[in-house]
Amino acid sequence: MKILITAAMFSALALTPASAKMMACTGENMAKSNGMMSGMPDGPGKMAMAKEMGMANMDISKGNMRGACMHYMKAQKMGATK
């Protein structure tokens, strides 16, 4: 049974398009996203991304990594739709 579940997980990962892959929720990747955000043109997308990154930083300071990662993933999606 474990083999079937493992095989299903690997096949699902193999079929995921490369554009759908997100960066992991780490401090290094958050720094990269902040750097990318500074290069974006001013507009509503940049403001929304800055808001999500700010909320992620606030959650990190409170010790809520789950909430921080949620906000970070939202910010990545906003940055990808520029």
Backbone as a ProteinNet text record, in pm:
[ID]
protein_1_A
[PRIMARY]
MKILITAAMFSALALTPASAKMMACTGENMAKSNGMMSGMPDGPGKMAMAKEMGMANMDISKGNMRGACMHYMKAQKMGATK
[TERTIARY]
82.1	0	86.6	196.2	285.7	349	379.3	441.5	346.2	218.7	120.6	104.1	101.1	86.4	209.2	327.2	450.4	455.2	416.9	416.3	317.1	202.1	102.9	155.1	226.1	280.7	387	475.3	579.1	521.6	419.1	359.6	287.4	226.5	160.3	263.6	378	483.4	543.2	553.2	610.5	519.7	389	294.6	268.6	324.6	305.7	388.4	326	403.7	505.9	615.5	723.2	676.6	583.9	538.6	456.4	403.3	319.6	401.9	531.2	613.9	644.1	629	653.1	781	842.1	959.9	916.5	1000.2	970.6	967.5	901.4	885.1	1006.8	1114.7	1236	1275.6	1360.2	1406.2	1481.9	1561.3	1638.2	1545.5	1443.7	1350	1265.6	1232.6	1158.4	1242.8	1372.5	1462	1469	1471.1	1471.5	1343.5	1231	1103.2	1099	1155.3	1161.2	1247.7	1357.1	1442.8	1372.3	1296.7	1221.4	1113.8	1052.6	944.4	995.5	1118.5	1171	1193.9	1211.9	1231.2	1101.8	989.2	860.1	819.2	747.2	696	587.9	580	478.6	339.7	251.1	114.3	42.6	-80.6	-159.4	-101.9	-40.1	17.8	132.9	216.8	331.1	283.9	182.2	130.4	67.8	-6.3	-68.3	37.8	141.8	250.1	323.2	346.5	413	328	196.8	106.8	114.8	113.6	121.7	256.8	364.6	496.3	504.7	443.3	439	362.1	250.4	171.9	248.7	326.8	409.6	515.1	578.8	679.4	617.6	496.4	428.9	400.6	355.1	328.2	456.4	566.1	694	732.8	715.1	753.2	666.3	545.5	456.6	480.3	560	586.8	486.8	405.1	303.3	356.8	436.4	496.6	393.6	288.5	185.7	119.7	84.4	25	122.9	250.8	353.3	370.7	373.9	388.6	267	149.3	28.4	38.6	79.7	92.5	204.4	312.1	423.5	381.1	302.7	255.8	163.2	79.2	-7.2	76.4	181.9	268.5	338.7	380	443	347.8	222.8	123.9	102.3	99.2	82	202.5	321.3	441.2	448.7	391.2	394.5	293.8	193.3	89.7	111.7	236.5	263.3	248.4
-119	0	125.5	123.6	239.1	266.3	160.6	176.7	244.9	208.6	271.2	420	454	594.5	674.5	617	684.4	702.9	601.1	609.8	715.9	725.2	825.6	966	983.6	1115.7	1156.6	1064.4	1097.6	1125.3	1053.3	1078.2	1212.3	1250.3	1380.8	1492.7	1475	1576.2	1584.3	1472.3	1470.7	1539.8	1535.6	1595.9	1743.9	1796.4	1936.9	2022.3	2119.1	2203.3	2287.2	2319.1	2393.5	2532.4	2592.8	2727.1	2728.8	2613.7	2608.2	2588.4	2562.2	2538.8	2671.8	2672.9	2792	2771.3	2881.3	2872.5	2834.7	2759.9	2718.3	2839	2822.9	2930.6	2934.7	2997.8	3012.8	3158.6	3194.3	3331.5	3376.9	3286.5	3319.6	3349	3267.1	3288.3	3413.1	3443.1	3566.3	3688.1	3680.8	3790.9	3807.8	3696.6	3703.4	3768.1	3733.9	3791.9	3941.3	3982.5	4125.1	4198.2	4137.4	4197	4207.2	4103.9	4105.4	4212.5	4229.3	4325.6	4467.9	4495.6	4630.7	4664.2	4563.7	4586.7	4597.4	4571.7	4578.8	4725	4754.8	4891	4919	5045.6	5083.1	5058.5	5012.4	4985.3	4904.4	4868.2	4793.8	4655.6	4590.7	4457.9	4463.7	4565.4	4581.1	4615.3	4698.7	4736.5	4616.5	4534.4	4416.1	4315.2	4301.3	4209.1	4258.8	4389.5	4446.3	4425.1	4437.1	4415.8	4271	4175.5	4033.7	4001.8	4058.6	4034	4094.9	4209.7	4270.5	4184.9	4128.6	4041.7	3912.9	3864.5	3746.3	3777.6	3894.8	3933.5	3947.5	4000.5	4015.3	3878.7	3783.9	3649.1	3579.7	3603.5	3544.4	3597.7	3728.5	3786.5	3734.5	3691.5	3634.3	3485	3424.2	3281.4	3196	3255.8	3184.3	3154.5	3048.9	3016.9	2971.5	2907.1	2862.5	2983.3	3083.6	3204.8	3280.9	3283.4	3352.9	3287.9	3157	3086.8	3108.9	3116.2	3141.9	3278.9	3380.7	3514.7	3519.8	3447.1	3444.3	3380.6	3274.8	3211.1	3304.3	3378.5	3476.4	3584.4	3628.1	3731.5	3678.3	3551.7	3493.1	3489.3	3454.4	3449.2	3587.4	3689.4	3826.2	3869.9	3829.7	3865.3	3794.3	3676.3	3599.4	3651	3725.8	3772.9	3916.5	3964.4	4102.1	4114.8
0	0	0	80.5	86.8	-49.3	-121.3	-252.9	-349.2	-344.2	-432.6	-401.9	-275.1	-236.4	-280	-258.4	-298.2	-449.2	-523.7	-669	-716.6	-652.1	-689.7	-662.4	-551.6	-519.4	-620.4	-656.4	-753.5	-891.6	-930.4	-1061.1	-1063.5	-952.6	-945.8	-954.2	-889	-896.8	-1036.2	-1103.2	-1236.8	-1337.4	-1314.4	-1407.8	-1379.6	-1271	-1237.1	-1331.8	-1398.4	-1489.9	-1414.4	-1480.2	-1415.5	-1372.8	-1444.8	-1410.5	-1281.7	-1241.8	-1122.6	-995.4	-1010.3	-892	-824.9	-692.9	-613.7	-533.2	-492.9	-408	-266.6	-198.5	-62	30.7	140.8	239	330.8	284.2	364.7	368.1	461.3	471.7	348.6	291	171.2	53.1	36.7	-73.8	-52.4	72.8	100.6	65.2	92.7	57	-93.9	-167.4	-313.6	-364.8	-304.5	-345.9	-317.1	-202.4	-171.7	-273.4	-314.1	-416.9	-550.2	-585.9	-710.8	-706.8	-588.7	-573.9	-594.6	-553.7	-569.5	-716.3	-800	-943	-1022.2	-957.8	-1026.3	-1045.5	-1152.1	-1167.5	-1063.9	-1022.7	-925	-981.1	-897.8	-939.1	-834.3	-864.3	-765.2	-734.5	-832.1	-809	-711	-726.1	-636.3	-495.4	-485.6	-354.3	-283.1	-357.6	-298.2	-254.5	-336.1	-301.1	-176.8	-166.4	-48.7	76.3	60.6	174.2	222.6	130.2	167.4	231.6	178.4	237	377.9	396.8	529.1	628.3	582.3	670.1	700.3	602.7	626.9	732.6	722	821.5	960	966.6	1094.9	1156.7	1074.1	1125	1171.8	1100.4	1143.1	1280.1	1300.3	1429.5	1543.1	1510.7	1611.8	1630.8	1543.4	1553.1	1476.9	1392	1316	1175.4	1163.2	1033.6	931.2	975.8	881.8	814.1	892	836.2	750.1	792.3	714.7	577.6	574.1	446.6	357.5	416.7	338.7	270.9	346.4	289	185.6	211	116.6	-15.7	-10.7	-133.6	-211.8	-140.9	-207.8	-275.5	-209.1	-266.6	-391.2	-389.2	-507	-625.2	-598.7	-706.4	-765.6	-679.5	-728	-811.6	-771.4	-845.7	-978.9	-987.6	-1112.4	-1214.6	-1169.9	-1261.1	-1305.1	-1299.5	-1340.1	-1484.2
[MASK]
++++++++++++++++++++++++++++++++++++++++++++++++++++++++++++++++++++++++++++++++++

